């Protein structure tokens, strides 16, 4: 049975987990206990639009399936040391923050002057992770997922470079590790002043990838200190298959979560404008019960709400919000906000 980690704990339980009690050492004296905090972003900031109040996230967007969680230690050059053992994952009072403990044999760490100089990586909600494989391009390209139109656990990845003291029989706190989602979120909705007279009765995304890579491209993440340090251009890792397209994904009155899609005509994965991503919608005028169909290209929109010639890729860990409205001229317009899903607002765990 899938074990979704979504417990709302009493604050006293969390405090007990985080406290420096007498049980800070691992049960096996040849091991070191590693403790840290996992942070899944829920707040968003504008990347191509005016400021807007923060929007609450769906709690399942931050869910972690314990059966598909891998925490792996590597040397600086990517050689696998192996996964943490005896992993415990505890949800806190915040639905996007988890406290984690695990242990590893000190003899595996090749300590220098009592310090471990390497990296730790989190693979959450992924199939096919081999904890003994080295971190390289082949491993990154082997980790893929298939789109899921229902509620599901989103593949997420994070890492942290370490140069910390570790000692057999003791505990080491490595702070916070941030996670990056592998999917994009897209939503189409009416502007508030349109709701009284209009209704979106049919909204679909056409042309998107059915599958995606769980991690960004290897060359963009090799040696990076934290996913927080990645720039927008370093996020994308497009998977292209001739038979791997999504067509007419229903997004009526709900957001959808999809793999990345290289939508720009200049991309190596597109041959013409015929496979450009578009949003098809039907607008009902409730005053006369008449419907009109529209097609919104997945492009940038100008200040007047009209589409430009600048296509946009669908990129992981971004939130695309199409706010639809009509001007006095009766033309359908769009205010598009592209918001980076990933913003850090947290404090490190104290143990």
N, C-alpha and C positions, 0 to 999 in steps of 0.2 A: 504494500500500500504506500502510495506517495506520502511522504511526511513533510507537509508544508510547515515551515517554521513561522508560525504567526500567533504566538502566545502573547497576551498582554499581561505582563507580570506585575505583581505588587512592587512598589518601589523598594520596599525593604528586602525583597528577594534579590533585586538587581544590586542593591548596596552590598548584600552579603556576598554575591559573586565577585564584586569588585574590591572587596576589602582585603587588607593585608593581614589575614589571620595566620593561625599557626600551620595551616595546610597549604602553604605556598609552594612547597617542594613536590616534585613528582613522586609517585609511589615507588618507581624504580630509580634507585640512586645513580644508575649509569646514564640516566636521561636528564635533559633539561626541559622544563615546561616553558612554552612560548605562549604569551597572552597578548591579545590585541583587540582592536575594535574594527568591525566592518561597517562601512558607511555607503549606503545606496542613495544617490541623489534624488530628492523629490522637489526641491525648490528650483525655479527656473529664472533665467535672466534674459533680457532681450539681446539678440545678436544682430538683428536687422530691422528693428522696429522701435517705436516709441515705448516708453516705460508703461507697464501694465501691472495691476495687482497680481500677486502670486496666486496661482491656481492650485487648488488641492489636487493631489495625485490619488489614483486608485491604490488601495493598500496592496493589492496583489502585484502591482508593478515592482514591488520591492521584495516579493516572496523568494525564499531560497529553498530548494528541494535538497534535503540532507543526503538523499541517495545519489545526487549528482553534484556533490561538492567535493572539490579536490584542492588541497593546500599543499603546495610543492616548494621545496627549497632547491635552489640552484647555486652553483658557483657563479662568479662574475662573468665567466665566459659561456655560461649556459649549460654546463654539465649538471645532470640531475643528481641530487643527493638523495631524493626520495620524498615521499609525502609525510606530513605530520601524522602521528598516531594518536589514538585516544582523543579524537577531536570532540569537543563539546561546543555547541552553538546555542546561545541563549538570546532570545529576543528581549529587547528592553521596552520601556514604556513608549518609545518612539517606534513606529512600524518600519522605519528604514534603517535602524541601527541594531547591530548584533554584537554581543560580546563573545569572544572566541578563545578557547584554550586548546592546546595540543602539545604533544611532546615528541622529542626526537633523541636518538642515541647521540651522545656527545662525540663518540669515536667517529661518527660519520661526517662530522663538520669540518675536520681538518683545521682546527683553531690555530691562530697565530697570535702569540702573546695573550692567550685567553680570549681572543675576539673572533667572531664569525664575520668574514668579509664575503658577502654573497648577496643573494636576492630571494625573496619569497613571492610566490604568485598564487592568486586565487582564481580557480576555474569554477564558476557557479552555474548550475542548471545546464550542464553540457554532457553530451554523450561522447564516448570514445577517448577520454583523457587517459593516457598512459603515464603514470607518475614516475616511471623509470626512464622515460624518453628524455633526451636532451632538448633544451629549448632552442629551436632553430626554425628555418623557414618551412621545412617539411612538416614539423609538428603544427605550426600555425595554420598551414594550408589544409591540414587534415581535419580540422575542427569546424564542422558546418552544422547548420540546423535548417529545419523546414518551417515555413510560415504556419502559424496556428491562429485561426480566426476567433477562437474562444479565449476564455481566461486561461492563462498559462504562466509558467515560470520563464522569464526572459533570460537568455544567456547573458552572463556578465563576467567581466574579467578585470582583475586589478593586480598591482604589484607594488613592491617596495624594495628599494636598495638598502642593504643592511651593513653596518659595521659596528657590531654591538658585542659587549661582553657576554659570554655564556659559560656556565659552569655546571658540571654534573651535580644533580641533586638540588638544583636551585631553579628559580623562576626568572624569566626575562620578559619585560614589557617592551614591545616594539611600536606602541602607539596605534595610529589609525591607518587602515588601508582603504582607499577609495575604489569604487567599482564603476565600470563603464558598461552601459547596456549595448547589446549588439543590434537592437532594433530601433527603428524610427517610429514616432507617434504622429498620426495625421488626424485632423478633425475639421469638419465643415459645419458651420452653424450660421444662423441668421443674426443680423445685428438686432439689438434689443427693441428698437423702434419698428422693426418689421414683423415682429411676432404676432401682433394683434390681427394683421390682415393676411399674413402669408404663412405657409408651412412647407418645409422640405419633406417631400413624400418619397423620394427615391434618390439616394446618393451612392455612387459607386466609384471606386478607383480602378482605372484600367491601365494596364502595363506596369507591372512591378515584378520583382524577382520572387520566385517561389522559395528559393533557398538563399542562405547567406553565410558568410564567414563569422565565426564567433569572436574573432580577434581582429584588430586592425592589421595592416600589412607589417610583416616582420621587420622590414628596414625602417619603419617609422616608430617601432616600439623597442627595438633592441637597445638596451642600455638606458632607457628612459627611467627617471627616478620615481615617477608616479603618473597615473593617467591624468591627473590634474594638470600636468605639464604639457599635455598634447595640445597642439593647435588644431583648428578646424580642418585644415587640409590633411592632417595626419590621421584623422579618424577613419576615412573611407577605405574599404577593402571589398571591391565589387566582385561578386560571383556571377558569372554569365554562363547560362546553358541554353541551348536552342529550345529545349522542351521544358524550360524551367520558369515560365512566365505565369504571373497571376493576372487574371482577367476579371473585371467586374466584381471587385471585392466590396461587399455591402458595408457602408459606413453611414447609414441613415440614423441620425440622432445618436451617434456614438463614435468615439475615436477608434481607429484601427492601429495595429502594431505590425509593421512589415519589415522584411530585410531591406538592405540598401539596394538602390537601383541607380545605375549610371545613366542619367537622363539626357545629358548634353549631347548634341548631335556630333560634336567633335570627338566623342569618346571612341575608344577602340572597340567597344562592345555594341555599338549601334551603327547601322548602315544607312538609315534614312530617318526622316521625320515621322514615318508611319508607325514607328514603335515608341514614340514619345509618350510619357506618362500623362494622363489626363484624368480629370474628375468629371463624371457625368451626373447631372442632377435634374430633378423635376421640381418645379416650384408651383405650388397650389395657391391661387388667389381665393381666399376663403369668402370673399364678398360675392363672387359670381361662380365659384366652384370650377373655374377654368385652370388648366395646367399648361405650363410652358417648359420645354426641355432646353437645357444649356450644357455646354461643354467648357470646362475651365482648364486651360493648359497648365501644366506644372512648371510655371515660370515666375519670374519676379513681376510684381505689379507696381505701377507708378502711383504717385500721390493722389491721382484722380480715380484710382481703382481699376485702371485699364491694364491689360496684359502687355508686357514688353516682349522683346525678342530674346531675352536672356533666360535660357532654360536653367532649371535647378536640378541638381542631383538629389536623390533621397539618401540622406546620410545618417548613419547610426547615432543614437543618443541625441537626436534633435527632434523638436516638436514643431510641426507645421500646422498653423491655425489659419484656416480660410474663413474670414468673416464676410458673409454675403449680404449685400443690400442693393436697393434700387435708388437711383437719383431721380430728380424731377423729370429728366428726359425719358424715364422709363427703362433705361439701360441697366442691365445687371452689372454690379461692380463688386470688387473684392478688396478687402484690406487683409493683406497677408502678413502674418508674423511668423518669423522663424526663430525659435527660441532654443538655445542650447539647454538640453535637459540637465547638463552637468554643472552644478555650482556647489562649492563646498561651504557649508555652514555648520560647523560642529566643533567640539573640543575633543582633544585626545582623551582616551580612557586613562584613569588614574588608578593604579593598583598598589 
